[in-house]
Amino acid sequence: MNRSTILPHFLAALSAIIWGVTFISTKLLIAEGLTPLAIFIYRFILAYLCILPMMRRFLAANLRDELTLALGGLAGGSIYFLTENTALGITFASNVSLLICTAPIFTVLLERAIYKTPLRKSLLGGSMIALTGVGLVIINEGMEFEISPLGDFLTIVAALLWSSYCLIVRRMAKKYDTFFITRKVFFYGIVSVLPFFIAETDSSDYALLAHNVVWMNLLFLGVLASMLCYLMWNVAVRSLGADKAANYLYVVPLVTIIASSIILKEPFTVYTFTGAIAIIGGVFIAERGGVGIKRTSTSAMTENA
């Protein structure tokens, strides 16, 4: 690491650390009474308002691309975050952050199914290791007899949705810049669920925004975790390259586990630790063995923030 890359390395690491805390922030908002839908709407509106001044074009080049971007807003926006946030309400934040790490593996498998991308031995081996880690996390939850496995299932669904979004980003990135794609995802994510939000929200729900813990966490999620981290991450990717910057993504679940243990007093058991090592190690091996996964994972995680 030379002097010219110190700042990009720092920005990549800082982004990963902040993203690791977003699971805790969301869980705190749910505890305050906000619904997963409300958290998503407030977060995306803040992020959209932040990125709006950078708008260079309003519509895609054709209707097909516009519809594809709208699908991205569902798969990587509204449906994804609603599924993930619902899971956070019924399972440990550390569990969610770990299971979401299987998304790159699902991405490679979808690439294989759609684009006939060859599978390598390291990919298959890494997938098995990561899935073993998933099993350990679920076993840990079952042994505690405190939470329904539904949260784990919803997290896996969220990972599959994110994988689908990765493929959409991969396709659209050939035609449009990342600012335009991200803004479109924010927009369609908001409009796809805004009617439901208006219908189920009353004045007492809006009153929650006056609570310090609520608006502070929403500002963190919308402005810092979504907008600022997106900018920092792109500086890191532009300077270091996607492959080197992507390595910092594996810091996210470790930060979540540590933060969950400290802030939420969630148990840190040997199963959780072993599952964490297996998932992170397996995904790392699989990512090294998958063609194009580095680029896809990096592009996608900028929007998960």
C-alpha contacts under 8 A as a table, 3 or more apart, distances in Angstrom:
res1	aa1	res2	aa2	distance
1	M	5	T	6.22
1	M	6	I	6.65
2	N	5	T	5.62
2	N	6	I	6.50
3	R	6	I	5.31
3	R	7	L	7.93
4	S	7	L	7.11
5	T	8	P	5.35
5	T	9	H	6.14
5	T	239	S	7.19
5	T	240	L	7.12
6	I	9	H	5.27
6	I	10	F	6.16
7	L	10	F	4.97
7	L	11	L	6.14
8	P	11	L	5.05
8	P	12	A	6.15
8	P	235	V	6.48
8	P	236	A	4.40
8	P	237	V	7.89
8	P	239	S	6.40
8	P	240	L	6.83
9	H	12	A	5.21
9	H	13	A	6.19
9	H	236	A	6.52
9	H	240	L	7.65
9	H	245	A	7.52
10	F	13	A	5.19
10	F	14	L	6.01
11	L	14	L	5.07
11	L	15	S	6.07
11	L	232	M	5.53
11	L	233	W	6.59
11	L	235	V	7.69
11	L	236	A	6.25
12	A	15	S	5.20
12	A	16	A	6.37
12	A	232	M	6.84
12	A	233	W	5.58
12	A	236	A	5.60
12	A	245	A	6.21
12	A	248	Y	6.41
13	A	16	A	5.20
13	A	17	I	6.25
13	A	248	Y	5.86
13	A	251	V	7.88
14	L	17	I	5.09
14	L	18	I	6.20
15	S	18	I	5.21
15	S	19	W	6.14
15	S	225	A	7.73
15	S	229	C	5.23
15	S	230	Y	7.99
15	S	232	M	6.85
15	S	233	W	6.46
16	A	19	W	5.10
16	A	20	G	6.18
16	A	248	Y	6.18
16	A	249	L	5.75
16	A	250	Y	7.94
16	A	251	V	6.06
16	A	252	V	5.31
17	I	20	G	5.12
17	I	21	V	6.74
17	I	251	V	6.83
17	I	252	V	6.03
17	I	255	V	6.14
18	I	21	V	5.30
18	I	22	T	6.65
18	I	225	A	6.31
18	I	229	C	7.78
19	W	22	T	5.20
19	W	23	F	7.71
19	W	225	A	6.23
19	W	252	V	6.19
19	W	305	A	5.65
20	G	23	F	6.54
20	G	97	S	7.69
20	G	251	V	7.53
20	G	252	V	4.29
20	G	253	P	5.98
20	G	254	L	7.45
20	G	255	V	5.03
20	G	256	T	4.71
21	V	24	I	5.31
21	V	25	S	6.41
21	V	255	V	6.79
21	V	256	T	5.68
21	V	259	A	6.72
22	T	25	S	4.95
22	T	26	T	6.13
22	T	221	L	6.60
22	T	225	A	7.11
22	T	305	A	7.72
23	F	26	T	5.24
23	F	27	K	6.23
23	F	88	L	7.50
23	F	93	A	5.72
23	F	94	S	7.92
23	F	96	V	7.91
23	F	97	S	7.10
23	F	256	T	6.86
24	I	27	K	5.09
24	I	28	L	6.25
24	I	93	A	6.34
24	I	256	T	7.17
24	I	259	A	7.24
24	I	260	S	6.50
24	I	263	I	7.87
24	I	264	L	7.62
25	S	28	L	5.18
25	S	29	L	6.39
25	S	217	N	5.88
25	S	221	L	7.54
26	T	29	L	5.11
26	T	30	I	6.33
26	T	39	I	7.49
26	T	85	N	7.04
26	T	88	L	7.50
26	T	217	N	7.67
27	K	30	I	5.13
27	K	31	A	6.31
27	K	85	N	7.86
27	K	88	L	5.97
27	K	89	G	6.48
27	K	93	A	7.07
28	L	31	A	5.03
28	L	32	E	6.36
29	L	32	E	5.01
29	L	33	G	6.67
29	L	34	L	5.75
29	L	39	I	7.47
29	L	213	V	7.69
29	L	214	V	6.05
29	L	217	N	7.15
30	I	33	G	5.29
30	I	34	L	4.97
30	I	35	T	6.11
30	I	36	P	7.06
30	I	89	G	6.41
31	A	34	L	7.32
31	A	89	G	7.98
32	E	208	L	7.87
32	E	214	V	7.19
33	G	208	L	7.62
34	L	38	A	6.08
34	L	39	I	6.45
34	L	205	D	7.45
34	L	208	L	7.57
35	T	38	A	5.16
35	T	39	I	6.31
36	P	39	I	5.18
36	P	40	F	6.22
36	P	81	F	7.77
36	P	82	L	5.60
36	P	85	N	5.17
36	P	86	T	5.80
37	L	40	F	5.19
37	L	41	I	6.22
37	L	82	L	6.00
37	L	193	V	7.89
37	L	197	F	6.64
38	A	41	I	5.14
38	A	42	Y	6.10
38	A	197	F	6.74
39	I	42	Y	5.41
39	I	43	R	5.98
39	I	218	L	7.49
40	F	43	R	5.22
40	F	44	F	6.01
40	F	78	S	7.09
40	F	81	F	6.47
40	F	82	L	6.92
41	I	44	F	5.35
41	I	45	I	5.99
41	I	190	I	6.09
41	I	193	V	7.98
41	I	194	L	7.34
41	I	197	F	7.78
42	Y	45	I	5.26
42	Y	46	L	6.24
42	Y	218	L	6.95
42	Y	222	G	7.46
43	R	46	L	5.36
43	R	47	A	6.27
43	R	218	L	6.12
43	R	219	L	7.69
43	R	221	L	5.97
43	R	222	G	4.37
44	F	47	A	4.96
44	F	48	Y	5.86
44	F	186	F	5.87
44	F	189	G	7.68
44	F	190	I	6.69
44	F	222	G	6.34
45	I	48	Y	5.01
45	I	49	L	6.08
45	I	186	F	7.58
45	I	190	I	7.13
45	I	222	G	7.60
46	L	49	L	5.25
46	L	50	C	6.29
46	L	219	L	7.62
46	L	222	G	5.04
46	L	223	V	6.38
47	A	50	C	5.09
47	A	51	I	6.30
47	A	186	F	7.47
47	A	222	G	4.94
47	A	223	V	5.85
47	A	226	S	6.08
47	A	227	M	5.63
48	Y	51	I	5.19
48	Y	52	L	5.85
48	Y	183	R	6.35
48	Y	186	F	5.88
48	Y	187	F	6.98
49	L	52	L	5.16
49	L	53	P	7.61
50	C	53	P	6.91
50	C	223	V	7.15
50	C	227	M	6.68
51	I	54	M	5.58
51	I	55	M	7.20
51	I	179	F	7.70
51	I	183	R	6.66
51	I	227	M	7.13
52	L	55	M	5.38
52	L	183	R	7.27
54	M	179	F	7.58
55	M	58	F	7.12
55	M	179	F	7.73
55	M	180	F	7.01
56	R	180	F	7.64
57	R	60	A	7.86
57	R	180	F	7.44
59	L	66	E	7.04
60	A	63	L	7.21
60	A	65	D	6.01
60	A	66	E	5.33
61	A	65	D	6.82
61	A	66	E	7.66
62	N	65	D	5.55
62	N	66	E	6.37
63	L	66	E	4.95
63	L	67	L	6.14
64	R	67	L	5.20
64	R	68	T	6.19
65	D	68	T	4.94
65	D	69	L	6.16
65	D	172	M	7.60
66	E	69	L	5.14
66	E	70	A	6.21
67	L	70	A	4.87
67	L	71	L	6.22
68	T	71	L	5.03
68	T	72	G	6.29
68	T	168	I	7.13
69	L	72	G	4.81
69	L	73	G	6.31
69	L	168	I	7.52
69	L	172	M	7.76
69	L	181	I	7.14
69	L	184	K	6.41
69	L	185	V	6.51
69	L	188	Y	7.88
70	A	73	G	4.96
70	A	74	L	6.64
70	A	184	K	7.26
70	A	185	V	6.79
70	A	188	Y	5.43
70	A	189	G	7.79
71	L	74	L	5.15
71	L	75	A	6.16
72	G	75	A	5.12
72	G	76	G	5.48
72	G	77	G	7.02
72	G	165	Y	5.51
72	G	168	I	6.19
72	G	169	V	7.59
72	G	185	V	5.96
73	G	76	G	5.54
73	G	77	G	4.68
73	G	78	S	6.52
73	G	184	K	7.01
73	G	185	V	4.05
73	G	186	F	6.45
73	G	187	F	7.26
73	G	188	Y	4.85
73	G	189	G	4.46
74	L	77	G	5.03
74	L	78	S	5.07
74	L	79	I	5.35
74	L	80	Y	7.05
74	L	185	V	7.79
74	L	188	Y	7.06
74	L	189	G	5.68
74	L	192	S	7.34
75	A	78	S	7.01
75	A	79	I	5.87
75	A	80	Y	5.67
75	A	161	L	5.13
75	A	162	W	6.34
75	A	164	S	6.55
75	A	165	Y	5.43
76	G	79	I	7.18
76	G	80	Y	5.43
76	G	81	F	7.53
76	G	161	L	6.55
76	G	162	W	5.47
76	G	164	S	7.80
76	G	165	Y	5.08
76	G	185	V	7.31
76	G	303	E	7.64
76	G	304	N	7.73
77	G	80	Y	5.44
77	G	81	F	5.93
77	G	185	V	6.36
77	G	186	F	6.83
77	G	188	Y	7.85
77	G	189	G	4.86
78	S	81	F	5.47
78	S	82	L	5.98
78	S	189	G	4.67
78	S	190	I	6.92
78	S	192	S	7.07
78	S	193	V	6.83
79	I	82	L	5.18
79	I	83	T	6.04
79	I	161	L	7.89
80	Y	83	T	5.29
80	Y	84	E	6.15
80	Y	158	A	5.21
80	Y	161	L	5.98
80	Y	162	W	6.73
81	F	84	E	4.96
81	F	85	N	5.73
81	F	158	A	7.53
82	L	85	N	5.19
82	L	86	T	5.92
83	T	86	T	5.23
83	T	87	A	6.26
83	T	154	L	5.89
83	T	155	T	6.88
83	T	157	V	7.36
83	T	158	A	5.79
84	E	87	A	5.08
84	E	88	L	6.32
84	E	96	V	7.53
84	E	154	L	6.70
84	E	155	T	5.65
84	E	158	A	5.79
85	N	88	L	4.95
85	N	89	G	6.51
86	T	89	G	5.18
86	T	90	I	6.93
86	T	151	G	7.47
86	T	154	L	7.67
87	A	90	I	5.42
87	A	91	T	5.97
87	A	96	V	7.13
87	A	150	L	7.46
87	A	151	G	4.27
87	A	152	D	6.93
87	A	154	L	5.74
87	A	155	T	6.06
88	L	91	T	5.44
88	L	92	F	6.43
88	L	93	A	5.77
88	L	96	V	6.69
88	L	151	G	7.02
89	G	151	G	7.86
90	I	147	I	6.56
90	I	148	S	7.05
90	I	150	L	7.67
90	I	151	G	5.53
91	T	95	N	6.95
91	T	96	V	7.39
91	T	147	I	6.03
91	T	148	S	7.31
91	T	149	P	7.87
91	T	151	G	5.19
91	T	152	D	7.16
92	F	95	N	5.19
92	F	96	V	6.59
92	F	266	E	7.16
93	A	96	V	5.20
93	A	97	S	6.29
93	A	256	T	7.09
93	A	257	I	7.64
93	A	260	S	6.61
94	S	97	S	5.23
94	S	98	L	6.20
94	S	253	P	6.90
94	S	256	T	5.63
94	S	257	I	4.84
94	S	260	S	6.40
95	N	98	L	5.25
95	N	99	L	6.14
95	N	137	V	6.57
95	N	152	D	7.30
96	V	99	L	5.28
96	V	100	I	6.02
96	V	151	G	7.90
96	V	152	D	6.99
96	V	155	T	5.97
97	S	100	I	5.33
97	S	101	C	6.74
97	S	252	V	7.50
97	S	253	P	5.17
97	S	256	T	6.67
98	L	101	C	5.38
98	L	102	T	7.74
98	L	134	V	7.66
98	L	253	P	5.52
98	L	276	A	6.44
98	L	279	I	7.00
98	L	280	I	7.99
99	L	102	T	5.74
99	L	134	V	6.25
99	L	152	D	7.45
99	L	155	T	6.40
99	L	156	I	6.48
99	L	159	A	7.56
99	L	279	I	7.93
100	I	103	A	5.75
100	I	155	T	6.36
100	I	156	I	6.76
100	I	158	A	7.22
100	I	159	A	5.21
101	C	104	P	6.82
101	C	159	A	7.57
101	C	253	P	7.80
101	C	279	I	7.05
101	C	280	I	7.23
101	C	283	V	7.11
102	T	105	I	5.39
102	T	106	F	6.53
102	T	130	A	7.07
102	T	131	L	7.72
102	T	156	I	7.84
102	T	159	A	6.49
102	T	279	I	7.41
102	T	283	V	6.76
103	A	106	F	5.12
103	A	107	T	6.09
103	A	159	A	4.56
103	A	160	L	6.21
103	A	162	W	6.37
103	A	163	S	5.51
104	P	107	T	4.86
104	P	108	V	6.35
104	P	163	S	6.66
104	P	283	V	7.05
104	P	287	E	7.06
104	P	293	I	6.92
104	P	297	S	6.06
105	I	108	V	5.24
105	I	109	L	6.38
105	I	127	S	6.39
105	I	283	V	6.63
105	I	286	A	6.71
105	I	287	E	7.40
106	F	109	L	5.02
106	F	110	L	6.11
106	F	159	A	7.53
106	F	160	L	6.31
106	F	163	S	5.90
107	T	110	L	5.14
107	T	111	E	6.12
107	T	160	L	7.76
107	T	163	S	4.50
107	T	164	S	6.97
107	T	166	C	6.87
107	T	167	L	7.35
107	T	293	I	7.49
108	V	111	E	4.95
108	V	112	R	6.17
108	V	290	G	6.29
108	V	291	V	7.79
108	V	293	I	6.47
109	L	112	R	4.97
109	L	113	A	6.30
110	L	113	A	4.98
110	L	114	I	6.01
110	L	163	S	7.57
110	L	164	S	7.70
111	E	114	I	5.20
111	E	115	Y	5.26
111	E	116	K	6.63
111	E	117	T	5.96
111	E	167	L	7.54
112	R	115	Y	5.57
112	R	116	K	4.43
112	R	117	T	4.39
112	R	118	P	6.43
112	R	119	L	7.13
113	A	116	K	5.61
113	A	117	T	7.60
114	I	117	T	7.97
117	T	291	V	7.04
118	P	291	V	7.66
119	L	123	L	6.46
119	L	124	L	7.23
119	L	289	G	7.72
119	L	290	G	6.77
120	R	123	L	5.19
120	R	124	L	6.53
120	R	289	G	5.78
120	R	290	G	6.85
121	K	124	L	5.17
121	K	125	G	6.05
121	K	289	G	7.32
122	S	125	G	5.07
122	S	126	G	5.88
122	S	285	I	6.13
122	S	286	A	5.88
122	S	288	R	7.39
122	S	289	G	5.05
123	L	126	G	5.17
123	L	127	S	6.06
123	L	285	I	6.48
123	L	286	A	3.90
123	L	287	E	6.87
123	L	288	R	7.31
123	L	289	G	4.64
123	L	290	G	5.87
124	L	127	S	5.09
124	L	128	M	6.35
124	L	286	A	6.83
125	G	128	M	5.25
125	G	129	I	6.35
125	G	282	G	7.43
125	G	285	I	7.59
125	G	286	A	7.13
126	G	129	I	5.11
126	G	130	A	6.12
126	G	281	G	7.32
126	G	282	G	3.97
126	G	283	V	5.87
126	G	284	F	7.20
126	G	285	I	4.85
126	G	286	A	4.45
127	S	130	A	5.15
127	S	131	L	6.05
127	S	282	G	5.79
127	S	283	V	6.56
127	S	286	A	5.96
128	M	131	L	5.16
128	M	132	T	6.11
128	M	282	G	7.13
129	I	132	T	5.11
129	I	133	G	6.43
129	I	278	A	5.74
129	I	279	I	6.62
129	I	281	G	7.40
129	I	282	G	4.75
129	I	283	V	7.99
130	A	133	G	5.01
130	A	134	V	6.39
130	A	278	A	5.39
130	A	279	I	3.88
130	A	280	I	6.87
130	A	281	G	6.96
130	A	282	G	4.25
130	A	283	V	5.88
131	L	134	V	4.84
131	L	135	G	6.32
131	L	279	I	6.82
131	L	282	G	7.89
132	T	135	G	5.05
132	T	136	L	6.39
132	T	275	G	7.43
132	T	278	A	6.87
132	T	279	I	7.46
133	G	136	L	5.04
133	G	137	V	6.35
133	G	274	T	7.02
133	G	275	G	3.95
133	G	276	A	6.50
133	G	277	I	7.39
133	G	278	A	4.69
133	G	279	I	4.86
134	V	137	V	5.20
134	V	138	I	6.35
134	V	275	G	6.32
134	V	279	I	6.65
135	G	138	I	5.15
135	G	139	I	6.06
135	G	275	G	7.57
136	L	139	I	4.99
136	L	140	N	6.12
136	L	271	Y	5.76
136	L	272	T	7.03
136	L	274	T	7.31
136	L	275	G	5.16
137	V	140	N	5.11
137	V	141	E	6.45
137	V	271	Y	6.30
137	V	272	T	5.57
137	V	275	G	5.49
137	V	276	A	7.89
138	I	141	E	5.05
138	I	142	G	6.19
138	I	149	P	7.41
138	I	152	D	7.16
139	I	142	G	5.03
139	I	143	M	6.09
139	I	271	Y	7.63
140	N	143	M	5.28
140	N	144	E	6.54
140	N	269	T	7.75
140	N	271	Y	5.61
140	N	272	T	6.63
141	E	144	E	5.37
141	E	145	F	6.73
141	E	146	E	7.34
141	E	147	I	6.82
141	E	149	P	7.60
142	G	145	F	5.33
142	G	146	E	7.67
142	G	147	I	7.57
142	G	149	P	7.47
144	E	147	I	7.75
145	F	148	S	7.97
148	S	151	G	6.49
149	P	152	D	5.33
149	P	153	F	6.49
150	L	153	F	5.05
150	L	154	L	6.16
151	G	154	L	5.21
151	G	155	T	6.25
152	D	155	T	5.09
152	D	156	I	6.39
153	F	156	I	5.18
153	F	157	V	6.37
154	L	157	V	4.97
154	L	158	A	6.18
155	T	158	A	4.90
155	T	159	A	6.23
156	I	159	A	4.96
156	I	160	L	6.34
157	V	160	L	5.10
157	V	161	L	6.26
158	A	161	L	5.01
158	A	162	W	6.13
159	A	162	W	5.03
159	A	163	S	6.21
160	L	163	S	5.01
160	L	164	S	6.40
161	L	164	S	5.14
161	L	165	Y	6.30
162	W	165	Y	4.90
162	W	166	C	6.20
162	W	300	A	7.58
163	S	166	C	4.99
163	S	167	L	6.68
164	S	167	L	5.36
164	S	168	I	6.57
165	Y	168	I	5.01
165	Y	169	V	6.20
165	Y	300	A	7.21
166	C	169	V	5.13
166	C	170	R	6.13
166	C	296	T	5.73
166	C	297	S	6.90
166	C	299	S	7.29
166	C	300	A	5.37
167	L	170	R	4.96
167	L	171	R	6.27
167	L	296	T	7.26
168	I	171	R	5.18
168	I	172	M	6.12
169	V	172	M	5.16
169	V	173	A	5.74
169	V	181	I	7.58
169	V	296	T	7.56
169	V	299	S	7.03
169	V	300	A	7.05
170	R	173	A	5.41
170	R	174	K	7.15
170	R	296	T	6.18
170	R	299	S	7.81
171	R	174	K	5.95
171	R	175	K	7.87
172	M	175	K	5.53
172	M	176	Y	6.06
172	M	181	I	7.38
173	A	176	Y	5.25
173	A	177	D	6.26
173	A	178	T	6.77
173	A	181	I	7.66
176	Y	180	F	6.52
176	Y	181	I	6.69
177	D	180	F	5.55
177	D	181	I	6.49
178	T	181	I	5.06
178	T	182	T	5.96
179	F	182	T	5.24
179	F	183	R	6.05
180	F	183	R	5.20
180	F	184	K	6.18
181	I	184	K	5.18
181	I	185	V	6.24
182	T	185	V	5.03
182	T	186	F	6.21
182	T	303	E	6.83
183	R	186	F	5.07
183	R	187	F	6.14
184	K	187	F	4.98
184	K	188	Y	6.11
185	V	188	Y	5.42
185	V	189	G	5.78
186	F	189	G	5.14
186	F	190	I	6.21
187	F	190	I	5.30
187	F	191	V	6.32
188	Y	191	V	5.18
188	Y	192	S	5.82
189	G	192	S	5.50
189	G	193	V	6.99
190	I	193	V	5.85
190	I	194	L	5.78
191	V	194	L	5.06
191	V	195	P	7.54
192	S	195	P	7.59
193	V	196	F	5.39
193	V	197	F	6.31
194	L	197	F	4.98
194	L	198	I	6.20
195	P	198	I	5.21
195	P	199	A	6.16
196	F	199	A	5.08
196	F	200	E	6.21
197	F	200	E	5.44
197	F	201	T	5.93
198	I	201	T	5.39
198	I	202	D	7.94
201	T	205	D	5.96
201	T	206	Y	7.45
202	D	205	D	5.43
202	D	206	Y	6.70
203	S	206	Y	5.13
203	S	207	A	6.25
204	S	207	A	4.99
204	S	208	L	6.95
205	D	208	L	5.53
205	D	209	L	7.80
206	Y	209	L	5.71
206	Y	210	A	8.00
207	A	210	A	5.72
207	A	211	H	7.81
208	L	211	H	5.57
208	L	214	V	6.87
209	L	212	N	7.73
209	L	214	V	5.81
209	L	215	W	5.63
210	A	214	V	7.29
210	A	215	W	6.89
211	H	214	V	5.30
211	H	215	W	6.51
212	N	215	W	5.61
212	N	216	M	5.92
213	V	216	M	5.34
213	V	217	N	6.09
214	V	217	N	5.38
214	V	218	L	6.15
215	W	218	L	4.95
215	W	219	L	6.01
216	M	219	L	5.21
216	M	220	F	6.25
217	N	220	F	4.90
217	N	221	L	6.16
218	L	221	L	5.06
218	L	222	G	5.89
219	L	222	G	5.22
219	L	223	V	5.46
219	L	224	L	6.92
220	F	223	V	5.75
220	F	224	L	4.93
220	F	225	A	5.96
221	L	224	L	5.96
221	L	225	A	4.81
221	L	226	S	6.06
221	L	305	A	7.90
222	G	225	A	6.14
222	G	226	S	5.22
222	G	227	M	6.62
223	V	226	S	5.68
223	V	227	M	5.02
223	V	228	L	6.20
224	L	227	M	5.75
224	L	228	L	4.84
224	L	229	C	6.19
225	A	228	L	6.29
225	A	229	C	5.35
225	A	230	Y	7.61
225	A	305	A	5.32
226	S	229	C	5.83
226	S	230	Y	5.97
226	S	302	T	7.96
226	S	303	E	7.19
226	S	304	N	7.66
226	S	305	A	4.82
227	M	230	Y	5.18
227	M	231	L	6.50
228	L	231	L	5.19
228	L	232	M	6.23
229	C	232	M	4.95
229	C	233	W	5.82
229	C	302	T	7.64
229	C	305	A	6.96
230	Y	233	W	5.18
230	Y	234	N	6.28
230	Y	302	T	5.42
230	Y	303	E	7.28
230	Y	305	A	7.14
231	L	234	N	5.27
231	L	235	V	6.42
232	M	235	V	5.19
232	M	236	A	6.37
233	W	236	A	5.06
233	W	237	V	6.15
233	W	245	A	7.97
233	W	302	T	6.89
234	N	237	V	4.99
234	N	238	R	5.92
235	V	238	R	5.18
235	V	239	S	6.17
236	A	239	S	5.22
236	A	240	L	5.69
236	A	241	G	7.40
236	A	245	A	6.29
237	V	240	L	5.31
237	V	241	G	4.77
237	V	242	A	5.08
237	V	244	K	7.86
237	V	245	A	5.63
238	R	241	G	5.73
238	R	242	A	7.59
240	L	243	D	7.85
240	L	244	K	5.96
240	L	245	A	6.18
241	G	244	K	5.81
241	G	245	A	6.28
242	A	245	A	5.25
242	A	246	A	5.83
242	A	294	K	6.53
242	A	295	R	5.92
242	A	298	T	6.44
243	D	246	A	5.27
243	D	247	N	6.87
243	D	294	K	5.69
243	D	295	R	7.17
244	K	247	N	5.63
244	K	248	Y	7.77
245	A	248	Y	5.86
245	A	249	L	7.76
245	A	298	T	7.73
246	A	249	L	5.49
246	A	250	Y	7.94
246	A	294	K	6.54
246	A	297	S	7.35
246	A	298	T	5.59
247	N	250	Y	6.11
248	Y	251	V	5.57
248	Y	252	V	7.75
249	L	252	V	5.71
249	L	301	M	7.94
250	Y	253	P	6.67
250	Y	254	L	7.56
250	Y	280	I	6.25
250	Y	284	F	7.82
251	V	254	L	5.43
251	V	255	V	6.24
252	V	255	V	5.28
252	V	256	T	6.33
253	P	256	T	4.89
253	P	257	I	6.13
253	P	276	A	7.54
254	L	257	I	5.19
254	L	258	I	6.29
254	L	276	A	7.41
255	V	258	I	5.25
255	V	259	A	5.96
256	T	259	A	5.05
256	T	260	S	5.81
257	I	260	S	5.12
257	I	261	S	6.18
257	I	268	F	7.53
258	I	261	S	5.22
258	I	262	I	6.30
259	A	262	I	5.11
259	A	263	I	5.69
259	A	264	L	7.50
260	S	263	I	5.37
260	S	264	L	4.94
260	S	265	K	6.24
260	S	266	E	5.63
261	S	264	L	5.88
261	S	265	K	4.64
261	S	266	E	4.77
261	S	267	P	6.23
261	S	268	F	6.35
262	I	265	K	5.56
262	I	266	E	7.72
268	F	272	T	6.19
268	F	273	F	7.04
269	T	272	T	5.19
269	T	273	F	6.30
270	V	273	F	5.08
270	V	274	T	5.96
271	Y	274	T	5.15
271	Y	275	G	5.84
272	T	275	G	5.09
272	T	276	A	5.99
273	F	276	A	5.06
273	F	277	I	6.36
274	T	277	I	5.22
274	T	278	A	6.17
275	G	278	A	5.08
275	G	279	I	6.01
276	A	279	I	5.33
276	A	280	I	6.04
277	I	280	I	5.35
277	I	281	G	5.78
278	A	281	G	5.16
278	A	282	G	5.74
279	I	282	G	5.10
279	I	283	V	5.95
280	I	283	V	5.30
280	I	284	F	6.04
281	G	284	F	5.09
281	G	285	I	6.23
282	G	285	I	5.18
282	G	286	A	6.06
283	V	286	A	4.96
283	V	287	E	5.86
284	F	287	E	5.13
284	F	288	R	6.32
285	I	288	R	5.19
285	I	289	G	6.38
286	A	289	G	5.01
286	A	290	G	6.05
287	E	290	G	5.23
287	E	293	I	5.77
287	E	294	K	6.47
288	R	293	I	7.85
288	R	294	K	7.77
290	G	293	I	5.48
291	V	294	K	7.93
292	G	295	R	5.64
292	G	296	T	6.39
293	I	296	T	5.01
293	I	297	S	5.80
294	K	297	S	5.34
294	K	298	T	6.07
295	R	298	T	5.33
295	R	299	S	6.24
296	T	299	S	5.33
296	T	300	A	6.19
297	S	300	A	5.21
297	S	301	M	6.13
298	T	301	M	5.42
298	T	302	T	6.65
299	S	302	T	5.70
299	S	303	E	7.44
300	A	303	E	5.59
300	A	304	N	6.73
301	M	304	N	4.85
301	M	305	A	6.47
302	T	305	A	5.74
